[in-house]
Amino acid sequence: MENQVFREKTCLCTLNRIFGFEPKIGRVLVERLGSGSAVFGLDGKSLRECLGPYSKYGEMISREELDRSAEELEGLAEKGCGFVGLGEEGYPSMLRDCDDPPVGLYYKSVSSPDEIFNSRPCVAVVGTRDFSPYGQEWTEKLTAALAEASPSPAIVSGLAYGVDFFAHRAALAHGAPTIAVMATGIDEVYPWRHRDLAATIADTPLCALVTDYPPGTGAVKVNFLRRNRIIAGLSRATVLTESKRKGGGMITARLAFSYEREVYALPGRVDDARSQGCLDLIREKVAEPIGSAEGLVEALGMGPSLQERRRDFVRTVQERYSPAVDPKTLGDLVAIAGEIRRTRGISLDEICRKTGLPYASVSSLTGMMEGDGVIRTDLLQRCFIDLRT
């Protein structure tokens, strides 16, 4: 059994290296065939049928590549590092739900993969390297508030200069786990100045250094772009504290939105270039504005006040509209409010299906509630209780 487990891990490690920049292909192969081992069990004809006769990957799925991965994994174990593959116990559940997850992740930690990735929610805190005192202050303030929330999430960031550094440091200072997603191999630290921070993260329970790049991979610009999808994919929400219109934090936030995850942005001065990215995301309704650290915690459902607000939401709607609308309309509003309370981010179509109300009525009534600050909707017409009021 142990040999079978190691062989599967070796196969997944090899597929991760082969399909690193085209992870969707690797995922499809593993899921359709049922395992990484099954991919390497195909004969030449079957492999060509799966990949196509002219695929550049056919020759890479070989015994030589498996031997290379086996040697790599044995070396990692000696350095306190590990590898967890798609389908194995401990692979991050949030990342698996994305359409382009890596076939595997390398990690360095004193905790198991399941403890690192699946024992609590993850929240990404990202932003610019060219930070301002305002950006530093609010990155630390927001991270501290998240660290003191219940449940306390793991803070995910990219180990870079600026916002990333302050997010990791604040998480550690306030006792929250933190995950550093690197754009290098697990045996490299970039920037080198953060080697002490990286060592602390790796040695702290429930914290980890993480990457999908093989050992020996250096800091190349394109690698940082690929790294950002891991940050967004691990996290149920992404918080952008400060960013220009272009930058890694903006890419991560937009990726999170494409994964249908929550995105929050800290407003800043309209004449400060380092706040323009945040303001753009808020204006485009990609991100919700952050009005306070406490408000962010509540919006994420990590504070007691959110639970109280959810519990009383239907009654709040009933009391607010009972003097102003007829009994039939009030009943429809209460039915809609009940579905929004039960299912965070429910769509208008789903509300129609569950309540039996016509789309025109649901659209009109949710629009009225949004205008009154009772709920909010996003670009995908998903409905949320508005916690800012």
C-alpha positions in Angstrom: 0.0 0.0 0.0 2.8 2.4 0.9 4.4 1.8 -2.5 1.1 2.5 -4.2 0.7 5.8 -2.3 4.3 6.9 -3.2 3.8 5.9 -6.9 0.6 8.0 -7.1 2.3 10.9 -5.5 5.2 10.5 -7.9 2.9 10.4 -10.9 1.0 13.5 -9.7 4.3 15.4 -9.0 5.4 14.5 -12.6 2.1 15.7 -14.1 2.3 18.9 -12.1 5.8 19.6 -13.6 4.7 18.7 -17.1 1.4 20.7 -17.2 2.5 23.5 -14.9 1.5 26.2 -17.4 -1.5 24.4 -18.7 -3.0 23.0 -15.5 -6.4 22.4 -17.0 -5.0 19.6 -19.2 -3.4 17.9 -16.2 -6.6 18.1 -14.2 -8.7 16.7 -17.0 -6.3 13.7 -17.4 -6.3 12.9 -13.7 -10.1 13.3 -13.3 -11.1 11.4 -16.4 -8.7 8.5 -15.8 -9.2 8.5 -12.0 -5.6 8.9 -10.9 -2.2 10.0 -11.9 -1.0 6.5 -11.9 -3.6 5.7 -14.6 -2.1 8.3 -16.9 1.3 6.6 -16.8 -0.4 3.3 -17.3 -1.6 4.2 -20.8 0.1 2.7 -23.8 1.3 4.9 -26.6 -1.8 4.6 -28.7 -4.1 5.4 -25.7 -2.0 8.3 -24.7 -2.1 9.8 -28.2 -5.9 9.4 -28.2 -6.1 11.4 -25.0 -3.6 14.1 -25.9 -3.9 14.2 -29.6 -1.4 12.9 -32.2 0.7 16.0 -32.2 0.8 16.9 -28.5 4.1 18.2 -27.2 3.4 16.4 -23.9 3.3 12.8 -25.1 7.0 12.2 -24.9 7.2 13.8 -21.4 4.9 11.2 -19.9 7.7 8.7 -19.4 9.6 6.5 -17.0 12.5 8.9 -17.0 10.3 11.7 -15.7 8.8 9.5 -13.0 12.3 8.6 -11.8 13.2 12.3 -11.7 10.1 13.0 -9.5 10.8 10.1 -7.2 14.3 11.4 -6.5 12.9 14.9 -6.1 10.3 13.8 -3.5 12.9 11.8 -1.5 15.1 14.9 -1.4 12.2 17.1 -0.3 11.4 14.9 2.7 14.9 15.3 3.9 14.5 19.1 3.9 11.2 19.1 5.7 9.1 19.7 2.6 6.3 17.8 1.0 4.0 17.5 -2.0 0.3 17.0 -2.0 -1.5 16.1 -5.3 -4.9 16.5 -6.7 -7.2 13.8 -5.3 -4.9 13.1 -2.3 -6.0 13.8 1.3 -5.0 17.3 2.3 -5.2 18.9 -1.2 -6.9 22.4 -0.6 -10.6 22.0 -1.1 -11.1 25.7 -2.2 -8.4 25.4 -4.8 -9.8 22.1 -6.1 -13.1 24.0 -6.9 -11.4 26.3 -9.4 -11.3 25.4 -13.1 -7.5 25.6 -13.3 -6.0 24.2 -10.1 -2.4 22.8 -10.2 -2.1 19.1 -10.2 -0.1 19.5 -7.0 1.5 21.8 -4.5 4.9 21.7 -2.7 4.8 22.9 0.9 7.1 23.5 3.8 5.5 23.3 7.2 5.5 21.6 10.5 1.8 20.8 10.0 0.0 18.4 7.7 -1.5 19.6 4.4 -5.0 19.0 5.7 -4.3 21.2 8.8 -2.8 23.9 6.7 -5.4 24.1 4.0 -8.6 22.7 5.2 -8.9 23.3 9.0 -10.1 26.9 8.7 -11.1 29.4 6.0 -8.4 31.3 4.1 -8.5 35.0 3.3 -6.0 36.6 0.9 -4.6 40.0 1.8 -2.7 41.5 -1.1 -1.5 44.8 -2.6 1.3 46.9 -4.0 5.0 46.7 -3.3 5.1 50.5 -3.6 3.1 51.0 -0.4 2.3 54.2 1.5 2.0 54.7 5.3 -1.8 54.5 4.8 -1.4 51.2 3.0 0.8 49.7 5.7 -1.4 50.9 8.5 -4.6 49.5 7.1 -3.0 46.2 6.0 -1.8 45.6 9.5 -5.1 46.8 11.0 -7.3 44.6 8.8 -5.1 41.6 9.2 -5.2 42.1 13.0 -9.0 42.3 12.9 -9.2 39.1 10.9 -6.7 37.4 13.2 -8.9 38.2 16.2 -12.1 37.1 14.5 -14.0 33.9 15.2 -13.2 31.7 13.4 -9.8 33.1 12.7 -8.9 32.6 9.1 -5.5 31.8 7.6 -4.0 34.9 6.0 -2.7 34.1 2.5 -0.3 36.4 0.6 2.7 36.3 -1.7 5.8 36.9 0.5 6.7 40.0 -1.7 7.8 43.4 -0.5 5.1 45.8 0.7 1.6 44.7 1.5 2.4 41.0 1.4 5.2 41.4 4.0 3.0 43.4 6.4 0.1 40.9 6.0 2.3 37.9 6.9 4.0 39.8 9.7 0.7 41.0 11.3 -0.8 37.6 11.1 2.1 36.0 13.0 2.1 38.9 15.5 -1.6 38.4 16.3 -1.5 34.6 16.4 -3.2 33.8 13.1 -1.9 31.2 10.6 -0.4 32.5 7.4 0.3 30.9 4.1 3.0 32.4 1.8 2.5 31.4 -1.9 5.8 31.7 -3.6 6.7 32.2 -7.3 9.9 30.1 -6.9 10.7 26.5 -6.0 10.1 25.5 -2.4 13.9 25.5 -1.9 14.2 29.2 -2.9 13.1 32.4 -1.1 12.5 35.6 -3.0 13.1 38.2 -2.1 16.1 37.0 -0.1 15.6 39.7 2.6 12.4 37.8 3.6 14.3 34.6 4.4 13.8 35.1 8.2 10.1 35.7 7.7 9.9 32.6 5.5 11.7 30.5 8.1 9.3 31.7 10.8 6.3 30.8 8.7 7.6 27.4 7.9 8.3 26.7 11.6 5.0 27.9 12.9 2.1 25.4 13.3 -0.7 25.7 10.7 1.5 28.1 8.7 3.3 27.1 5.4 5.4 28.1 2.5 3.6 26.9 -0.7 4.3 26.8 -4.4 3.4 24.8 -7.5 6.9 25.3 -9.0 9.4 22.4 -8.9 12.5 22.8 -6.7 15.2 24.8 -8.4 12.8 27.3 -10.1 14.1 30.8 -9.8 12.3 34.2 -9.6 11.2 34.8 -13.2 8.6 37.5 -14.0 6.1 35.2 -15.7 6.1 32.9 -12.6 4.6 35.7 -10.4 1.5 35.8 -12.7 0.9 32.1 -12.4 1.5 32.3 -8.6 -1.4 34.8 -8.3 -4.1 32.2 -9.2 -3.0 30.0 -6.3 -3.4 32.9 -3.8 -6.9 33.6 -5.2 -7.8 30.0 -5.5 -6.9 29.1 -1.9 -9.0 31.9 -0.4 -12.7 32.3 0.1 -12.2 36.0 -0.1 -9.5 38.4 -1.3 -8.7 41.8 0.3 -6.9 44.4 -1.7 -5.5 47.1 0.6 -3.6 49.3 -1.9 -2.8 49.0 -5.6 -2.1 51.0 -8.7 -4.2 50.2 -11.8 -1.7 47.5 -12.8 0.0 45.0 -10.5 -0.1 41.6 -9.0 -2.7 42.5 -6.4 -5.1 43.6 -9.1 -4.5 40.4 -11.0 -5.2 38.4 -7.9 -8.4 40.3 -7.1 -9.8 39.8 -10.6 -8.9 36.1 -10.6 -10.8 35.8 -7.3 -13.8 37.5 -8.8 -13.6 35.1 -11.8 -13.6 32.2 -9.3 -16.8 33.7 -7.8 -15.1 34.5 -4.6 -15.6 37.6 -2.5 -13.4 40.6 -3.2 -13.0 43.6 -0.9 -11.0 46.8 -1.6 -9.9 49.6 0.7 -10.8 53.0 -0.7 -8.1 55.7 -0.7 -7.6 59.2 -1.9 -8.8 59.8 -5.5 -5.5 61.6 -6.3 -3.2 58.8 -5.0 -2.0 56.5 -7.8 -1.6 53.7 -5.2 -5.4 53.7 -4.5 -6.5 53.8 -8.2 -6.7 50.1 -8.5 -8.9 49.7 -5.4 -11.2 52.5 -6.6 -11.5 51.0 -10.0 -12.6 47.6 -8.6 -15.1 49.3 -6.3 -16.5 51.3 -9.2 -16.7 48.3 -11.4 -18.5 46.4 -8.6 -15.8 43.7 -8.7 -15.0 44.6 -5.1 -17.0 45.7 -2.0 -15.6 48.8 -0.3 -14.1 48.4 3.2 -15.4 50.9 5.6 -13.8 49.6 8.7 -11.9 46.6 10.0 -15.0 45.5 12.0 -17.2 45.8 9.0 -14.9 43.6 6.9 -14.9 40.9 9.6 -18.7 41.1 9.8 -19.1 40.9 6.0 -17.0 37.8 5.9 -19.2 36.1 8.5 -16.4 35.9 11.1 -18.0 37.9 13.9 -21.0 37.4 16.2 -22.7 40.5 14.9 -23.1 38.9 11.5 -24.9 35.9 12.9 -27.2 38.1 14.8 -27.9 40.2 11.7 -28.7 37.1 9.7 -30.9 35.7 12.4 -33.0 38.9 12.5 -32.9 39.7 8.8 -36.4 38.5 7.9 -37.9 40.3 10.8 -36.0 43.4 9.9 -37.5 43.3 6.4 -41.0 42.7 7.7 -40.8 45.6 10.1 -39.3 47.9 7.6 -41.8 47.4 4.8 -45.1 46.5 6.7 -46.3 50.1 6.9 -45.4 50.9 3.2 -46.6 48.0 1.1 -49.7 45.8 0.7 -49.9 42.4 2.4 -49.2 40.5 -0.8 -46.0 42.5 -1.6 -44.9 42.2 2.0 -45.3 38.4 1.9 -43.2 38.3 -1.3 -40.5 40.5 0.3 -40.4 38.2 3.4 -40.1 35.1 1.2 -37.2 36.6 -0.8 -35.5 37.7 2.4 -35.8 34.2 3.8 -33.9 32.8 0.8 -31.2 35.4 1.0 -30.7 34.7 4.6 -30.5 30.9 4.0 -28.1 31.1 1.0 -25.4 33.7 1.0 -24.9 34.9 -2.6 -28.1 33.4 -4.0 -28.9 34.4 -7.6 -32.2 36.0 -8.7 -32.9 32.9 -10.8 -32.5 30.6 -7.8 -34.8 32.9 -5.7 -37.4 32.5 -8.4 -37.1 28.8 -8.4 -37.3 28.5 -4.6 -40.1 31.0 -4.1 -42.2 30.4 -7.2 -42.3 34.1 -7.9 -41.9 35.5 -11.4 -38.5 37.0 -12.4 -40.0 40.5 -12.9 -41.3 40.6 -9.3 -38.1 39.2 -7.8 -36.0 41.7 -9.8 -38.2 44.6 -8.8 -38.3 43.7 -5.1 -34.6 43.0 -4.7 -33.9 46.2 -6.5 -36.1 48.1 -4.0 -34.3 46.4 -1.1 -30.9 47.2 -2.6 -31.9 50.8 -3.1 -33.0 51.0 0.6 -29.6 49.5 1.7 -31.2 46.3 3.0 -29.3 44.0 0.6 -26.6 44.3 -2.0 -26.1 42.5 -5.4 -23.0 41.9 -7.5 -22.5 41.8 -11.2 -23.7 38.2 -11.3 -26.9 39.3 -9.7 -26.1 37.4 -6.5 -27.8 38.7 -3.3 -26.2 39.4 0.0 -27.4 40.9 3.3 -25.9 44.5 3.4 -23.8 44.6 6.5 -22.8 48.2 6.0 -26.0 49.6 7.4 
